[in-house]
Amino acid sequence: MNPRLRGLLVFLAAAAALAVLAGPTLLRPSRNNHYVHMADGWLAARLALPGDPPGYPRAHDDWGRVWTLRLRDGSELRGDPCRTAACDDRRKQGSIETWRRTTGELLEIPRRDILTRSSSWYVTFPPTPALLMLPGVAALGLGFPDVLFTLLAAALIPALLLRLLERVRPGHLREHLWAAAAWTLASPACFVAAHGSVWFTAQILGALFLVLHIDAAWDAHKPARAGLWLGLAVGCRVSIAFAVPFFLLEWWRCGRRPATLLRFLAPLTLLGLAMATLNWLRFDDPLEFGHRYLDIRWQTRIQTFGMFSPHYLWRNLECMLWLAPQLSPQLRWSIHGMGLVFASPWLLLLARARQRFPQRLGLGLAALAVALPALLYQNSGQVQFSYRFALDFLPLLLVLLVVGGGARSRWFPALVLLAAIVQLYGAWMYGRAPARLFVPDPSWPFTPE
């Protein structure tokens, strides 16, 4: 069969399966269509929302709020309130409020010196998905169907994975088809791809561009495209920037030509500068995408321990690897998800991927590097059926598993089928009956915060 036709059939099959899971939400905007609002703002020459976010004040999720205080001396302060326990104590004991400027300084301000307070709301996520949605939002406005957009992008990934695997390891089509099925139906991509929303759209597009990056970076044969795809992936999920060791090791192995490195760095640098400029215009900081300003209950934790900290490591390791469902009184899942050992047990066959090949070290190092920020992040990825942050590095591990020979095991199809049954159930229930899917206690199995 013609490889292009085969890829088209894989795309159509994946899209059909995901469309069934999406069900009646397929052609609607998702509840958390932040990227649509970001694109709509750009079309109206705005960087902030025109007012309060959708659902405010009861049902808004992960929007950033930057306050502007006008002070008695005529100056203005732009930033957010300090919410650590110490700051709360000072506020309760007297008439002093502690604020953080957008530039980072902490200021103690007498309440009587604050004349007015106003705030602006922002989308606090990197901008690549909004850029891709721009033509659709220009045509359809805020009604743009981001669920369908996310689903179609997700259906491209197994087709691109198949093309990549067939190019670098020809002659093993059956294993490669099982690998495409493992990604689509037997990994966290299954529930993420079918439900739209800002977090899921970012992860699907990040994974899509990461697959394209791996393909272009293999043997460093298309350095400019490798830089472009990596830059766009970072514009979806910043942590994917840590995948850069894969290209650098390929460049080192394949001749170390300065021109090749420059072709890789040029698009990556241009995209990085564009994102830095957008951050500076919104938050006075080229490295701040806005998560510091999230209007969420976890701000005390974030300001106490940091957005990234070893404090979160053990919890996140459990969520990533071995967090199991609650078995009694009935089978239910934590909102923190299910560890990959249970959700995608076919990954255990990485232990059998022992065949040596030149890219082995680069794939492994890049996967570990991309996983590290998620392990140190203040959030586990909730609300999720299985550990969705794995999608940031799973393409690297999947290619390592297949090219390394792990997919040759007779257990691979069986484990993929087992995982697919579980993941399909979770994806179906996630959008239809989440109360029957998740444990009622939102903190289980961890200590409430």
N, C-alpha and C positions, 0 to 999 in steps of 0.2 A: 504494500500500500504506500502511496505517496506520503512522505513525512508531513507535508503541510496539511493534507487531508486528515491524517491521523491526529494531528494537533487540533484541528478544527473539531473533530468528533469528540476528543477529550474535553475541549472547552464547552461544547454543547451539552455533554453528559453532566459535567460539573455544574453548569448553570441550571440545568433542569432539576438536579437533586437539591441544590441550594434554594431554588425557587419554591419547591414543595415545602421546605423547612420554613421559609419566610412567610408563606401563606398569604393572608389578606393584607399584610403590611407591605408587600412587595412594591407597590406603586405609590406608596404614601411617603411623605417626609417622616423621618424618625422623630421621636420625642426630643432627642438631644442632637439636633442637626446644626451644631455650632459652626461647622465649616461653611454651610450655606449662608449663615448670617455674616461670617467673615467676608465671603465673596460679595454678598449684597452690599456690605459696607464699602468695599473697594469700589464697586460700581457707582456708589453715591459719594465717592471721595471722602469716606469716613474711615477712621481706624478703630473707633469705639462704637458701641451700640447707640442707637438714637435715644434709648431710654432704659428702663429696667429689662432684664433678660426674660425670655418666655418662662412662664410658670412662677415668677417671683411674686410673693416671698415664700410660698409653701413648697413649690415643686421645681426649683431651679437647681442645676447640678453642674459643678465645675466651671463656673464663670468667674473671671477675675474682677475684683473691685479695687480701684485706686481712688483714694480720697484726696480732696483738695481743701485745705483749711485756710481761711483768710484770717489773719491775726491782727490784733489791735495796733501793732506798730506799722501796719500797712503791707507787711510781707505775706507771702503765701508758702504753705508747706504742702508738698505732694508726696503721698506715701500711704502707709497703712498703720493701724494701731498695733502696738506691742501687746501680745496676748499670753506671755509667759505667766507663771504663777506669781513671780515677783512683781511684775507690772500690774497684775490684777490686784494684788495686795495694796500696792501704792495707790491705785485708783480708788479702792474702797475706803482706805484710811483718810483720804483727804480730797483736795480739789485739784490734784495733779494728774495729768494724762501723759502717757509715754507713747510717742509715735516714732516710726521709722521712715526716714526720707527714702525716696526712690534711689538715692545715691548711697544709702546704707547707714547713715548716722542715726543714732538714737537721740531723741530730744524729749526732755520733760517740760511740759507746757502747762501753766496754770489754766484751769478751765475758763476762768473769766477773761483770758486773753484770746479765746477763740470766738470770733465774731460770727462766722458762717461756716457751714460744712456742706460740701457737695461731693458727688462721686461719679465716676465713669466706669462702665462695665466693658470688659474686653474678652475676646476669645483667647485663652491662654495656651494655645497649642501651636506647634510649628506650622508653616503656611502651605506646604505643597498640596495637600488635598483641596484646599480652597482655590488654589491656582488652577487645578485641573477641573474643578467644578464651575469655574467662571463662565464659560460659554453657556452651560446649562442653566445657571442661575440668571444670566442675562436674558435668556429666553423664557424661563418659567418662574422666576422670582423665588420667593421663600417656599413655594410649593415644589421645588425641585426634589425628585425622588432619590434621596441619598441612600436608601436601602438597596434599590436596584443598581445604583452606581457602584456601591460597595460589592454587591454580589457579582456583577460582571467583572470587576477587577479581580475578585477572588477566583473566578472561573478561569481566568487567564493563567494563574500561577501553575496549576498542574500541567497545562499545555507547555508552558515555558520550561518547567522542570524536566518534562519528557524530552524536549528538544535539547536541553543542556546535557542530560544523561546519555542520550543517543549520540551526541557529538563526541563526548569525552570517553565513552565506554560503549562503542557500538557492538551490536550482536547479542544484547541481553534485553530484548524488548519486554518480555514477560515480567522480569524483575522491575523494569522501569515503570511499567503500567501499575504494578502493585505499589511502587513508591509514590506515584501520582495519587493513587487512591488513599494511601496512608496520610498524605498531607491533607487532602480534601475532606475525607470522611472520618479519619481516625486520629485526628489531632485537635487541639483547641481551635484551629481554623474553621472547624465545622460549625460551631455555634457562633463564632465571631463573624463569619462571612455572611450569615443569613439574617442579621438583625440591625445592620446600619449603626448609627450613633457615632459620635465623634471619636471615642476611644477605639472602637472596632474598625472604623474606616481608616484611621491612622495606621493601625497595625497591619491591616490587609495591604494597603498601598506600600507601607514600609517593606513588607515581605516581598511584594511584587518587584520593587526596585532592587532589593537585595539579590533576588534570583538573577535579574538582568545584570547586576554588578558581577556576580560570581562568573557568569557566562563570559562577560567581556574581559574580566581580569584573569581568566584561566590562561596560563602561559603568557600573561601580559600582552595579549595579541591585539586588544582594542583599548588602549589606555585612555583615550579621550572619552569614549563611551563609559568605561569603568568609572572615571571620575564623575561624569554626569549622573550616572545611575546612583552612585553612592551619595552624591550631594542631594539628589531628590529623595533618597531614602532617609537621610538625616533630616530633611525637611518634613518628614512624617514622624519619625521617632529618633530623637537626638542620640539615643544610646547606640544606634547602628553605626555611628561614626567610629566606634571602637572596632568595627570590622576591617579597618584600614590595614592591619597587618597582613591580611591575605594578599592584597595587591602588592604590598611592599616586598614580601617574600618572593612572589612570582617575578617581580621586576629584578630583584637581586639574583634570582636563579637563572633568569633568561637574558643575561648580558649586561645589566646595570647601565643601560644607555641613558645619559642625562636627558636627551630629547624625549624619551619614553616617559620618564618621570614628570617632565614639564607638561606633557600632553595630558597626563592624569591629573595633575594638580591644578591646571588652568580652570576647567569648569567647576571643580570642587571649590576652589578659592572664590570664584565669582558668585557661586550660589551661597557660600558662607558669608560673604560680604553683604549680599542682598538680605539675608536673614538677620544679620547683625544690625543693619540699618533699620529694618522694620522694628526690631526690638528696641533700639535706641529711641526711635520716634514715639513709641508707645510707653516705654518704661524707663527711659533715661539710662539704659544699661544695655550694651550690645550683646551681652551674654544672657540676658533675662527674657525668657519667653512668656513669663507671666504667672507661672505656677506659684510663685511666692505670694501672689495676691488672691489666690483662690478663696472664695467666700464659703468655707467649709468648716465643719466642727473639729477637724484635725489641726487647726492652726496652732493651738497650744502645743501639741506634740511636735509640729514642724519647727516652731520657733524655739522650743526647748532643746530638741535633739538634732535639728537640721533636716533638710529635705532628703539628704543622704547621710547615713550613719551606720556604723557597726551595730548600733542598738537594735536595728531591725533585722539583722542578718539571720538569726536562728528561726524567727517566724517565717521569713521569706524562703529559707531553705526547705522548711517543712511544706510550705505551700507549693514550691516548685517540684519537690521530689516525692514525698511520702504521705501527704495529707490524704486520709481515707474518708469515705462516706461514713455517716452515722448509721449503724446497723439496727438499732432498736430505739423506740418501739416499731419504727418502720424505716425503710431505706430512704435516706435523704442526704443532701450534700450541704456542706458549709458554703456560705456565700463567698468564702475565700477560695473556693474551687476544689479541685482534686489534683493531687500530685501526679507527675508524669508517669511514675511507675505503674499507677492504676489506670490513668487516662490514655496513655499511649505506650503500652508495654513493649511494642515492637522496638522502641528505642534501646531496650536492654540488649538487643543484638549488636549494638555498637561494640560490645565486648568481643564479638566474633569478626569485626571488621578489621582483620589483621593484615590484609594484603597491602604491601607497600606501594605507594605511588607518590610522585613529587609534591603534590598539593596537600598531602595528608597533614603535615605540621601546620601549614597556613590555615586550613579549615578549622582545625582544633583550637589553635590559638585565638582566631577571630571569634569563634563561638564562645569560648571562655571569657574573652574580653567584653563581648556584647552582653553576656549574662550578668556580669559583675554589677553594673549600675542597678539592675532590677533587684538584685539580692540586697543592696544597700538602700533601697528606696523606701520611703515612709509608708507606701501603700502596697498591698499584696496584689492589686489588680481587681479587687472586688468591684461589683458583683459579677461572679463568673462561675461557669460550670466546671471548667478545668483551667489550668494555669496559663492565662492568655499571654503573659509577657514572654513565654517561650517562643512565640511566633517571631520575635526579634532575632533569634539565633537558630531556630529550627531548620531553616533552609540549609544552613551550613552543616548541621549535624546530619541531615537527611542525605545530602550529597556525600558526606564522609562515610556514612553507613553503606550506601549503595556502591560507590566506587571502591570502597575498602573490602567489599565482599560479604558484608553482613546480610544483605538481602538474598544471598544465595541459600541461606538456611531454609530448611523445609518448614521451620516455625514462622517464618516471616509472613506468608499469607494468612496463617491461622491467627497470629497475633494482630494483624491488621483487621481481619474480620471481627475479632473479639472487641477490639477498640472501637471499630465503626459502630457496632451495635450499641455500645455504651454512649458514644459521642452523639449518635443520631437521636437517641432517647433524650439526652440532655438538651440538644439543640431544639428538638420539638417542644419539650416542656418549657424551655426558657422563655419562649415567646407566647406561650398559651396558658400555662398554669404554674408560674414560678412559686406560688405559695405551697404547692404540692411537691416542688422540686427541692427547695432549700429548707434547712433547719430553721425553726422560728427564731432561735436566739442568734442575732446577727453577729455576735462576737465569737460564737463557738468555733473551734475548741480553745480559743485563746482567752486571756484575761480581759474583761471589759476595760475600755479606756475612756 
